[in-house]
């Protein structure tokens, strides 16, 4: 029961309470650049969700098996060259950023080939923003968040397994999709409005984004309240 509660709270938190875009302000570039039309925003959100899920899966696997101190694969390989005692303390976390970026780039390349093959109009509408998912810091942020719950956690029971990591990846992408679709819907309506010249373009978009961020602050504390209700604790 406690495990399911954790999964539920991670999911709700990533999608709404601590939305990557509107709470942590990561992934702002595609949030602003690909939110002119709802259908394009929905496609970008779906692509980011897929890439984030795949990247989190790959990064969790590599971190658990290779990068973290005492990881089984790195210890096994190192045991051929050094003593077992030295191999047991091998720490490859210095390679975290490099490995994560390669994992994200690989997932983006797969998505780009798929969209170009089966959805050419969508591929053309994305333009340069589809390959730029590689540099979407929301995806790297999700991977680093998972890493922070694997490495350096004092209580072994609090270390995230693959289920918790995937919950963050999937619903972090869902939260990104929610934010960008809401923004696209508002921007479509703004095209019909008489906006003063100084606020046209990026200015009004950033203002609307700030208002959305303040609106999502209304979810603050919901996670702790839900935990108390579901677990019967404080």
C-alpha positions as CSV (number, residue, x, y, z in Angstrom):
1,X,0.0,0.0,0.0
2,X,2.8,2.4,0.9
3,X,4.5,1.7,-2.4
4,X,1.3,2.5,-4.4
5,X,0.9,5.7,-2.4
6,X,4.5,6.7,-3.3
7,X,3.8,6.1,-7.0
8,X,0.6,8.1,-6.8
9,X,2.1,11.0,-5.0
10,X,5.2,11.1,-7.4
11,X,2.8,11.1,-10.3
12,X,0.5,13.9,-9.0
13,X,3.5,16.0,-7.9
14,X,5.3,15.7,-11.3
15,X,2.2,16.5,-13.3
16,X,0.6,19.3,-11.2
17,X,2.0,20.2,-7.9
18,X,5.7,20.5,-8.9
19,X,5.2,20.9,-12.6
20,X,8.5,21.0,-14.3
21,X,7.7,24.0,-16.5
22,X,5.6,26.1,-14.1
23,X,7.3,25.2,-10.8
24,X,10.9,24.5,-11.6
25,X,10.9,26.6,-14.9
26,X,12.8,24.1,-16.9
27,X,11.9,23.3,-20.6
28,X,10.9,26.9,-21.2
29,X,12.3,27.0,-24.7
30,X,9.8,24.6,-26.3
31,X,7.1,25.8,-23.9
32,X,7.4,29.2,-25.6
33,X,8.4,28.2,-29.1
34,X,6.0,25.4,-29.8
35,X,2.8,26.7,-28.1
36,X,1.2,28.6,-31.0
37,X,-1.3,25.9,-31.9
38,X,-3.0,23.3,-29.7
39,X,-2.4,20.4,-32.1
40,X,1.3,21.2,-32.4
41,X,1.6,21.7,-28.7
42,X,0.0,18.3,-28.0
43,X,2.3,16.6,-30.5
44,X,5.4,18.2,-28.8
45,X,4.1,17.2,-25.4
46,X,3.6,13.6,-26.5
47,X,7.1,13.5,-28.0
48,X,8.6,15.0,-24.8
49,X,6.7,12.5,-22.7
50,X,7.9,9.6,-24.7
51,X,11.5,10.8,-24.8
52,X,11.5,11.6,-21.0
53,X,10.1,8.1,-20.2
54,X,12.8,6.3,-22.3
55,X,15.6,8.6,-21.0
56,X,14.6,8.0,-17.4
57,X,14.5,4.3,-18.0
58,X,17.9,4.2,-19.6
59,X,19.4,6.6,-17.0
60,X,18.0,4.7,-14.0
61,X,19.3,1.4,-15.5
62,X,22.8,2.8,-16.2
63,X,23.0,4.6,-12.8
64,X,22.0,1.5,-10.9
65,X,24.1,-1.0,-12.7
66,X,27.2,1.1,-13.7
67,X,27.5,4.6,-12.3
68,X,26.7,4.5,-8.6
69,X,29.4,3.5,-6.1
70,X,29.6,-0.3,-5.9
71,X,27.4,-0.8,-9.0
72,X,27.5,-4.5,-10.0
73,X,28.7,-4.1,-13.6
74,X,31.5,-1.6,-12.8
75,X,32.6,-3.7,-9.9
76,X,32.7,-6.8,-12.0
77,X,34.7,-5.2,-14.8
78,X,37.1,-3.5,-12.3
79,X,37.7,-6.8,-10.5
80,X,39.7,-7.9,-13.6
81,X,42.2,-5.1,-13.1
82,X,42.3,-4.2,-9.4
83,X,41.8,-5.9,-6.1
84,X,38.2,-6.8,-5.0
85,X,38.4,-4.2,-2.2
86,X,39.3,-1.4,-4.7
87,X,36.7,-2.6,-7.2
88,X,34.0,-2.4,-4.5
89,X,34.4,1.3,-4.1
90,X,34.5,2.2,-7.9
91,X,32.5,5.5,-8.4
92,X,31.7,6.6,-11.9
93,X,29.2,9.3,-11.0
94,X,31.5,11.8,-12.6
95,X,30.3,10.5,-15.9
96,X,26.6,11.2,-15.1
97,X,26.0,14.2,-17.3
98,X,27.8,12.8,-20.3
99,X,25.9,9.5,-20.1
100,X,22.6,11.2,-19.5
101,X,23.0,13.5,-22.5
102,X,23.9,10.6,-24.8
103,X,20.8,8.7,-23.5
104,X,18.5,11.6,-24.2
105,X,20.1,12.3,-27.6
106,X,19.5,8.6,-28.6
107,X,15.9,8.7,-27.5
108,X,15.3,11.9,-29.4
109,X,16.9,10.5,-32.6
110,X,14.5,7.5,-32.4
111,X,11.5,9.8,-32.0
112,X,12.6,12.0,-34.8
113,X,13.0,9.1,-37.2
114,X,9.6,7.7,-36.2
115,X,7.7,11.1,-36.6
116,X,9.4,11.8,-39.9
117,X,8.5,8.4,-41.2
118,X,4.8,8.2,-40.1
119,X,3.7,11.8,-39.5
120,X,5.5,14.0,-42.1
121,X,3.1,17.0,-41.6
122,X,3.8,17.0,-37.9
123,X,7.5,16.6,-38.5
124,X,7.5,19.7,-40.7
125,X,5.4,21.7,-38.2
126,X,7.9,21.0,-35.5
127,X,10.8,22.3,-37.5
128,X,14.0,22.7,-35.6
129,X,12.2,22.2,-32.2
130,X,12.0,18.4,-32.6
131,X,15.8,17.8,-32.6
132,X,16.1,20.5,-30.0
133,X,14.2,18.2,-27.6
134,X,17.8,16.9,-27.0
135,X,18.5,20.2,-25.2
136,X,15.2,20.3,-23.4
137,X,16.5,20.7,-19.8
138,X,13.2,19.3,-18.4
139,X,14.3,15.8,-19.6
140,X,17.8,16.2,-18.1
141,X,16.2,17.5,-15.0
142,X,14.0,14.4,-14.7
143,X,17.1,12.2,-15.1
144,X,19.0,14.1,-12.4
145,X,16.1,14.0,-10.1
146,X,16.0,10.2,-10.4
147,X,19.7,10.1,-9.8
148,X,19.4,12.2,-6.6
149,X,17.1,9.5,-5.3
150,X,19.5,6.7,-6.0
151,X,22.9,8.1,-5.1
152,X,23.7,9.5,-1.7
153,X,20.4,8.3,-0.1
154,X,21.2,7.2,3.5
155,X,18.2,5.0,4.0
156,X,18.2,2.1,1.5
157,X,14.4,1.9,1.8
158,X,14.1,5.3,0.3
159,X,16.1,4.5,-2.9
160,X,13.9,4.8,-5.9
161,X,13.3,1.6,-7.9
162,X,12.4,1.6,-11.6
163,X,8.6,2.0,-10.9
164,X,9.1,5.3,-9.0
165,X,11.6,6.5,-11.7
166,X,9.2,5.7,-14.5
167,X,6.3,7.4,-12.6
168,X,8.4,10.6,-12.5
169,X,9.3,10.3,-16.2
170,X,5.8,9.6,-17.5
171,X,4.0,12.1,-15.4
172,X,6.7,14.7,-15.7
173,X,6.0,14.6,-19.4
174,X,2.3,14.7,-18.8
175,X,2.8,17.8,-16.7
176,X,4.8,19.4,-19.5
177,X,2.0,18.5,-22.0
178,X,-0.6,20.0,-19.7
179,X,1.3,23.2,-19.4
180,X,2.1,23.6,-23.1
181,X,-1.4,22.8,-24.3
182,X,-2.9,25.3,-21.9
183,X,-0.5,27.9,-23.1
184,X,-1.3,27.1,-26.8
185,X,-5.0,27.4,-26.1
186,X,-4.5,30.8,-24.5
187,X,-2.2,32.0,-27.3
188,X,-4.8,31.0,-30.0
189,X,-7.3,33.2,-28.2
190,X,-4.7,36.0,-27.9
191,X,-4.4,36.1,-31.7
192,X,-8.0,37.4,-31.7
193,X,-7.3,40.0,-29.1
194,X,-6.2,43.6,-29.5
195,X,-2.9,43.4,-27.6
196,X,-0.9,46.7,-27.1
197,X,2.2,46.8,-29.3
198,X,4.8,46.7,-26.5
199,X,3.2,43.4,-25.2
200,X,2.9,41.6,-28.6
201,X,5.0,38.5,-29.3
202,X,7.2,37.0,-26.6
203,X,6.2,39.6,-24.0
204,X,2.6,38.6,-23.6
205,X,3.6,35.0,-23.8
206,X,5.9,35.4,-20.8
207,X,3.3,37.3,-18.9
208,X,0.7,34.6,-19.5
209,X,3.3,32.0,-18.4
210,X,3.9,33.8,-15.2
211,X,0.2,34.0,-14.5
212,X,-0.1,30.2,-15.2
213,X,2.8,29.6,-12.8
214,X,1.0,31.5,-10.0
215,X,-2.2,29.6,-10.7
216,X,-0.4,26.3,-10.3
217,X,0.9,27.5,-7.0
218,X,-2.6,26.7,-5.7
219,X,-1.6,23.0,-5.8
220,X,1.2,23.7,-3.2
221,X,0.8,21.4,-0.2
222,X,-1.7,19.1,-1.9
223,X,0.9,16.2,-1.8
224,X,1.4,16.4,1.9
225,X,-2.4,16.5,2.5
226,X,-2.9,13.5,0.2
227,X,-0.2,11.6,2.0
228,X,-1.8,12.2,5.3
229,X,-5.2,11.1,4.0
230,X,-3.9,8.0,2.3
231,X,-1.6,6.8,5.0
232,X,-3.5,8.1,8.0
233,X,-0.3,9.8,9.3
234,X,0.6,13.5,9.9
